[in-house]
Amino acid sequence: MVFSSLSFIFVFLPVFLVLYYIFPAKSRNLLLFLGSLVFYSFGELSYLFLILCSITVNFLFGKSIERFQGRKLEQTLLLILSLIYNFGFLLFFKYTNFFIENINAVLRLLDIHWRFYTLNLTLPLGISFYTFQIASYVIDVYLGRTKADQSYVSLGAYLCMFPQLIAGPIVVYSNIRDALKERTISIHAFDNGLKTFIIGLGYKVIIANRIGTLWNEVCTIGFESISTPLAWLGAFAYSMQLYFDFCGYSLMAVGLGEMLGFYMPANFQHPYMARSVTDFWRRWHITLGAWFREYVYIPLGGNRKGAARTVFNLLVVWFLTGFWHGAAWNFIFWGLFIFVLQIIEKNITLRWLNADHLIAKLLSHTYMVFYILISWTIFAISNFQELCVYLGQMFPFLSGAGNFDLSDFMRFAADYAPLLIASLIFATDYPEKLFDKIRHRFLGVAVAFVIFWWSVYYLAIGINNPFLYFRY
């Protein structure tokens, strides 16, 4: 089940909210836990046991680590075992076939006729997200940042909370620990959360789903057959689809959390307005960046052990960031591409990109347009051969491929002009600032009403509706 579905909007959510509000406060964690399991089972019933096992095992690990307080060896052993358990399942389901395929490729190069069979595995929904969440909980208990949760239901509600279960934001346990024990539900919070949910729904359904059809059409035509201008337009369409899809989902999650009495961290801060790659990644998928900073970069030494060690630490972070997104070489290449640009920025160009004058602003935004379109092209195309073809169409002077027949570009640009313009406008912070001024006025209610029913209309007529991050 996804948030942008009629069954969620008109069946699951209303029923759940009615029960949630009439239940006694002390029983709401149990209802949230059970309701979230029901929500997850609609999308991945066969892997429901994985989440239940994760809760059970890490509940026991957390209590055991706390029980051995002052005995560092035992605590460290328990932490290592918990990390092996948590990341072991993630590695198995997400990366087993990737490793097998690459081992087979090496065997072919060596002219060895032995082959390993790939496994018939599907990636459990949300496993990349909930693994990071539960791992952060155990690590924080080990470090003494938080106490182990003594309630199985409370920990289950934290890990399975349906607003952020499938695709984040990645919520660290300590951020909502107090709310799990006691939280306030108010009309104001419900109203604010509902409007946030509706804005996210509009981003997802009205913009992302529809502009995503342009990228799908480019893929259907075939990369060898598109013109260079259409290749750039297709990259732009995918970039906007990805942003409004994931940002929309995150806004819906934050809105739902507020309706339930939880305040989840923002996951996006208008990243397409950034003037550097460094700034972009402070604005995009903020909770993932915070997780890697807190649990990988800083433990490795951060920037405290010299320039060479800082470069190495960033290399590890961006390699893992790329690999976390998917079991394919394009994701690793994508992560390393970001790493190289950040190193160049930190050592050479960042102060020029951030300069406060008109020419610097124009150059930095132009640079970021190229970065965004190239980066998300690498991210989007997992087949390396097809990726090379597409990049060749984007840069014909380097590849000798591509053509400048504008007929296909003009046709698609004309068909999608309103969406292309709308995506540019809503990728800035101006619409959000304007809506914040009217959010609690009648006009704000009217705007939310129109967005909601406009989204429902598109859902009813069957506009394509997957969430791109569900399988990452």
N, C-alpha and C positions, 0 to 999 in steps of 0.2 A: 504494500500500500504506500502511495506517495501522497504528500500534502496537496499537490495540485491534481486531485482526483475528486470526482463527484461523490464517491463513496466515503472518502475521508471528510470532505467538507460538510456533507448533508446527513451522514450516518454516524461514523465513528466519533468525530469531534463533538457534535452536540450531545450525544448520549454520554460520552465520557465526562464532558464539562458539567452536565446536570448531576451526575453521580458524585463528581469531585466536590462540587459546591455544597451538596446536601450531606455528604459524609462528615462525621466528626473529624476535627483537625488531626487527632492522633491516628486516624485510620487512613489518612490520605496517601502516606508513603506506600502502604500496601496496595491501595487502588492504583496508584501510579505505576508501581512495579508490575502488577498483573495486567493492567491496561496496556502497558508498553510491550509486554510479552505477546499479547493478542495482536497488537499493531505489527510487531515484527513477524509473527507467524503468517500473516497475510502475504508477506513477500518472500519468506524463506523458512517455512515450517521445518524442513528437513534439517536445518542447522540451528534450530532453537536450542538444542542440547548443548551446543558449543558455548553459548552465552551463559546458560545455567551452570555449566562446568566452570567457566571463567569466574563467575561470581563466587561459587562455592570454594574453589581452590584458593583464590586470592583473599577471600574472607578469612580462611584459615591461616594463610601465609601472613597476612597483616597482624592477626592476633598473636601468632607465634613469634614474629619479629619483635613485637612490643613486649612480649613476655620475657624475651632474652635480653632485655635492655641492660646495658653494661657488659654484655658478653659479646664482643665485637666479632669474634670468629664465627660463632653460631649464627649471629644476625646476618653476616655477610654470606654465609653458605645458604641460608634461607632466601636471601635476596637473589642470589645467582640462580637458585632452583626456580624461583618464581619467574624470573626473566626468561630462563630457558623454556619454561612451560608456555608463557604468554607469546613470546616471539617465535617459539617453535611451531605453533599452529599457524601463525601468520606466514612464516617461511614455507611451511608445507603446502598450504592451499594456494598461496599467491605465486611462489617461485619455483616449485618442484619442476614443472614442465619447462620453464625457462632454462634451468640448469641442465635438464636432460637434453633439450634441443641443442644447447651449446656444446655439451659433451659429444653428442652425435656429430655435430659439425666439425669438431676437432678430429674425431675418428675418421671422418671422410677425408679430411686434409692429409691425414697420415696414411691413407689408403688401407685402413683397418676395417674389415667388413662387419665387425660386431656392432650391433645397435641396441640401444635401450628404448623400450616402449614408453611413450608418454602416458600419463594417467588421465582418466576421465574425471577431471575435477572442475567444479564451478566455485568461484570465489564467493564465500559467504558475505551477504550484505553487511556493510559497515564494519567488517573485521579490522580494517586498517585504522579506523577511528577508535573503536572501543578498546582495541589492544593498547593503543597509546594512552588512553584514559586510565585503564586499570593499572598499567605499568607505572604511570606517574603516581598513582595512589600508593602502591607498595614502596616505591622509591622514597616518597615523602614520609611514610611511616618509618622507614629505615633511617632516614636523615633526621628524624625527630621534628619535622615541620608540622606534622599533624598526628593526632592520636588515631589508633586503629578504630574503625567503626565496630561497635559491639553489637550492632543490629544487622542481621543478614538482609532483612527487608530494606533497611536504609541504604546499604551498599548496593543492593539490587536496583533500587529506585535511581540511585546515582548513575550506575552504568547503563541501565536500560531505558532511561528517560526518553520517551519517544520523540520529543522535539529535536534532540540532537543525536539520536542513536545511529541513524543511517549514514549521515554525511556531515556530522559536526554541527556547530563549532566544537572543537576539542576543549572540554571543560575540565579543569583540574579540580580534584576533590575539595581541596582547601577553599576554593572560591565559592562553593555552595554548601559547605559543611554545616554552617549555621542555619541556612535555609532548610536543610533536610530535617533539622530538629524542630525549628519553629519558623513559620513564614506567615506573612500577612497577605490576605487577598482583599483587594478593594475594587470598587467600581472604576476608579480612575486608572488603576493598573490594567484592568480588563479592557477598558476603552483604548488605552494607549497600545496595549499588546495586540488587540484586534486590528487596529489601523496599521501597525507595523506588519502584521501578518498579511494584510490585504495588499500593501505596497509590494511586499516580496512576491505575492501571488501574481500581481500584475507584471513585475519584472520577468518572472518565469514564463507565464502563459502568453502575455500580450507581446512581449519583445523576444525573449530567448527562443521559444518554440517556433515562432514565425520566421525570425531572421535565420534560424538554423536550417530552414528549408533551402535557403540559398546555398549554403555550404553543401548540403546533401545533393543538390542539383549539380554543383561543380564536380563532386565525386562521381556522380552518375555519368556525366559526360565523358569522364576519363581525363587524367592529368595530361596525357600526351596531346589531347585535342583542344585544350583551352588556350586562349591568348594570354600574353603576359599581363595586360590590364585586368583580365578576369581572374587571373591567379592572385593578384594583389587584392582584388575585391573579395574573392573567396576567403582569403586569409583574414580580411577585415571582418567578414560575416562570422567566421568561426570564433574570432577573438571576442566579438560582442555576444555571441551565443553563450560562450563559456562564462563570461563575466556575469551576465544577467541571469543565467541558469544557477550558478553557484552563489552569487550574491543574493539572488531572490530566495533560494533555499535557506541561506543563513538568516536573512531577515524574517522569514516565516518561523524558523526555529526560535529566534530571539523573541518574536512576538508571542508565540505559544508559551514559551517559558515565563514571560511576564504575566500572561493570563493565569498561570498556575502558581505564581508567587515566587518565581526564580528570575534572577537577573543574570543573563548569560553575556559573555563578552562579545563585543562587536568583532566581526570577522573580516570586514572590508572597510576601507576609508578612501573611496574613490581612487583606486590605484592608477587609472588611466590619466589622472591629472599629475602624476609623478614626473619629476624632471631628471631622474636618474634611476638606474636599475636598483641601486641600494635603497632609494626611497620607495620604489615600487614594491619591494618585498617587505617594507614596513607597513604597507597598506593592503597587500593581497594575502588572503588566508592567514590572518594575523595570529590566530591561535596555533596553527601548525608551526609558524616561525618561532613563536614563543616557546613551544614545546622543545624544538630542536635547540634553541638557545639555552634553555634551562637544564635540559637533560643530556645534551651531547656537547655543545660548544663550550659552555662554562666548565663542566667536569674535565674536558680535555685541556683546559688551561686558558681558554678564551684568547684574549690579546695580552695576557699578562706575562708571557714567557718568550717574548722577542718576536721579531718580524717573521722569521722562517716558520716558527711554530704556529703563529697566527694564520699564515697561509695554509699550512697543513690542516689546521683545525677547520678552516673554511672549506677546504677541499673535501674533508670527511663529511661535513654538514651538507654540502650541496650534492655530493655523490649519493648520500642517503636520502636526501630530499627527492632527487630524481628517481631513485630506485623505489622509494615509497609509493610514488605515483603509479608505477606499473612495472610489470615484469617484461620489459622489452628494452632493446638497446637505445631506441630513440629517447626514452625517458632519462637514461644515464647520460646520453649526449646532451640532452636539454639541461640537465642539472649542471654539467661541466661547462656548458656554454654560459650559464648564469655566473658560475664561479669565476671564469676568466674575465667577464665584463666587470664584475665587482672588484676584482683585484686591480684591474686597470683603473677603475674609478677611484679606489681608495688611495692609489699611489700616484696618479697622474691627473685625472680629469675632473674629479668630484668638485673641487673648489671652483672650477670654471663653469661647470654645469649649474652650480647653485648660486652663481653670481647674480646680483640684484640689478640687472639692467636689461633693456629690451632685447638686444642681440643675443645675450646669453639665454634668455627665456625662449626665444624663437628657436635657437639651435638645440637647446636641451629637449624641447617638446618634439622637434623633428627627429632627433636621435631616438627618443622614446617610441615614436610611431614605428620606426624601423625595427627597434628591439621587440616591441609587442607583437608585430605581425610575423616576424621571423621566428621568434621564440614559440609562439603558439602554433605555428606551422609544424615545427619540429615536434611539439607536444602532440599534435593531432594525428600524425601519420606514423603508425608503428612499423609499417613495412619499409625497410631502409631503402630498397630500390625505388619504391614509389615516392618516398621522401626526396630522394635525389632528383627524380624527374620533376617533382613540383618545384623544388628550389631552382632547378634549371629553367623552368618556365618563368619564375620570378626574376631571375638574373640571367637573361639570355646572352649578355655580353661575356659572361664567364663560362657558359656551357655550350654556346653555339646553337642552343635550342630556342624555343619560344617564337611567338609571332605577335605582330602589333595590329592585327585585324580587329578593329574596335566594335564589330557588329555584335559579337556575343556579350561584350562588356556593356554596350549601350542598352541592349535588350534587358539584361538583368538589373542594371542600374536604374532604368526607368521603372521596371516592375517593383523594385524594392526601395525606391527612393524615400517614401515616407518612413519606413522602418530604419533605413540607414541614418536618416536625419534624426529621428527620435532616439536612436541608440547613442548617437554622439551627444545629444543634449543631456540625456539621463545618465550618461557616464560621468558627467560633471557633478559638482555639489550644489549647483544653483536650484534645480527642482526640489531637492531635499530641504534646502534653506527656506524656500518659498512655502513648502508644505508645512514645515515646522511652525511658521507664523500663523497658519490657519488651522492647524491640527485640531484644536479644541473649540473651533468656531463652527457655525452651521455650514459654511463653505467647505471646511475640512471633511465634515460628515458626508456632504454631497459628493465630493471628489472620491472618497473611499467607496461610497455606494456605487458610483459609476464604474470604478475600476473592478470592484467585486463582480458585478453582473456582466460586465464586458468579458472578464476572465471566464466566468461560468459559461457564457455563450460559446467561447472558443473550445472549452472542454467538452461541451455538449455536442459540438459538430465534429469532434474527433481530431483536433490538431495534435500532431505528434508530441508526446509528453514524457520522454525519459529524462531522468536526472543524470547528467554526464558524470558526476563524481561517485555514483553508486558503486561502480566496479573498480575504482582506483584503490 
